[in-house]
Structure formats: C-alpha cells, structure tokens
Amino acid sequence: MYQSPLPRLLKYLNFPYELSIFSALSGSAEGCDNLVIHESLIQDVFKLLHMGTKRIQRQVILLLRRILSQISPDKLCSITNTCIPRFPYDEDTDPLSSGASPVNSTVKDAGDKQSQPKMTVLNKLLAYIMKSIVLIVKSKGKRSGEGATMNLEHPDYWVRGTVAADLALEVMILLRDMSQGNLGEEWKECSRLCLGYIVFCLTHIPDDCRSEEKVALNRGLWLALAALSVMEDNLASSVTVTRV
C-alpha cells in the first residue's frame, strides 16, 4: 500500500529514490495506470512540485506529464478538490480562492451564485510559473521601477517562494501541450476553459485595485500573466473581449 512520503520530505527536503521509482513505473501505460489510482500519491506530487529541491521538482514535472496523460480532468478535480469553470464565465466568481468546490459544483448557470467555481484544476501549475515572473510597472511621468516578483505572504504553500526560470519553462511547455491537445482532447478543452477563465477574471479586477501601488500585490494579476504566457494569441484575444 502506498504511504505518503511528505512527512519525510518536509524533514529532509530530498526524496530522489522514491521519485525515481515512480518515474520508472510511469514509463509504461500499465505502471502509470497503477500510479494514478493512488490519490494521496497524486496529492503529494503536486506538493513536491512546490516544496522539493530543484532536482526533485524536475523529476516531478516529468512524472506529472505522464500522470496527466492517463487521468481525466474530472478525476484530478476530485483528487485535488478543484474545479473546471464552465462557459459562459461568471464575472462574480473568484478563481483565486484556496477553498475549492468539487468539480460537480462548477458553474453551469452564470446566474447561480451557489455553484460558483473556486480554484481551477490548473491553478497549482500556473502558480509554479507565476513564481518565476518578474513584473516591471511603468507609469506616465515616472521612471521605471525595479522588477517585482511574486512574493506575497499567503497561507497556501503553492503561492510562496520563487522558481527557477528553466523549470518554469518546462511547466509552460506542459501546459501548452495540454491546451493544444497533445495530452488528449479532454485536457485540451479543460485547459482552454481554465486559462480563459483566469484571464477573464483579470478584466474584472475592481478599479480601486488597479493603482500602481496595488497592482503588483494582486495575485489575480500574477496568475493571469502565467496563463497568458501559455495561451495562444487567438484564445487570449477572444477572452478579453468577451462579456457575460
């Protein structure tokens, strides 16, 4: 029976041996099918992505690519307590909330406030990218400021810290492959819905949060920048002009 490695990970922050076994198992369809039935393993893999050493993170990204090709978006939503937003998007919903509703509670009626989606199934992958982004805020009549990085104090482990640019690029490639159908049509549709929804919510940030002083403190902005980095131009354009 699978036992979570996370307690040992938190103590040693080094877990290459077990990960190498999981990676080897995931190399075959049969082995990958055996891995994806262990929900606690998949939960730990997402935690390792944000909490492990650079070597471990690289192994995790490879493992995620193989796991995601063998698991449906709905199943991953159930395991990670996240959801897939449905179109048309509801501008009153919040994709940044850490407490997510199950997949069956996603929005089917834009006017149903009781079934609003919370954290999308791609948030933790996008958060990995956003921690590598440097934002330079320019304002008229002022000199350009120094680059700002995503360094907000937040209880969610997957928001804190920074990420190496080369590893963030690997996750960007993974998400692009997902949105282009290279991991299956289900992931293609799911990825486009999630990416579009996050950018859509960016267009509805309140005016009082758009000032130069506050813009770099808004986590929705960083998440949307990560989403835009993997979106095709035509999809991003179609989202920004859409209104419910």
Sequence and secondary structure as in RCSB ss.txt:
>XXXX:A:sequence
MYQSPLPRLLKYLNFPYELSIFSALSGSAEGCDNLVIHESLIQDVFKLLHMGTKRIQRQVILLLRRILSQISPDK
LCSITNTCIPRFPYDEDTDPLSSGASPVNSTVKDAGDKQSQPKMTVLNKLLAYIMKSIVLIVKSKGKRSGEGATM
NLEHPDYWVRGTVAADLALEVMILLRDMSQGNLGEEWKECSRLCLGYIVFCLTHIPDDCRSEEKVALNRGLWLAL
AALSVMEDNLASSVTVTRV
>XXXX:A:secstr
     HHHHHHHS  HHHHHHHHHHHTSHHHHHHHHT HHHHHHHHHHHHHS HHHHHHHHHHHHHHHTTS HHH
HHHHHT B   SS  TT  TT SS   GGGS SSTT GGG   SBTTHHHHHHHHTT EE    TTS     EE 
    S TTTSS   HHHHHHHHHHHHHHHTTTT HHHHHHHHHHHHHHHHHHTT  GGG SHHHHTT HHHHHHH
HHHHHS HHHHHHHHT   
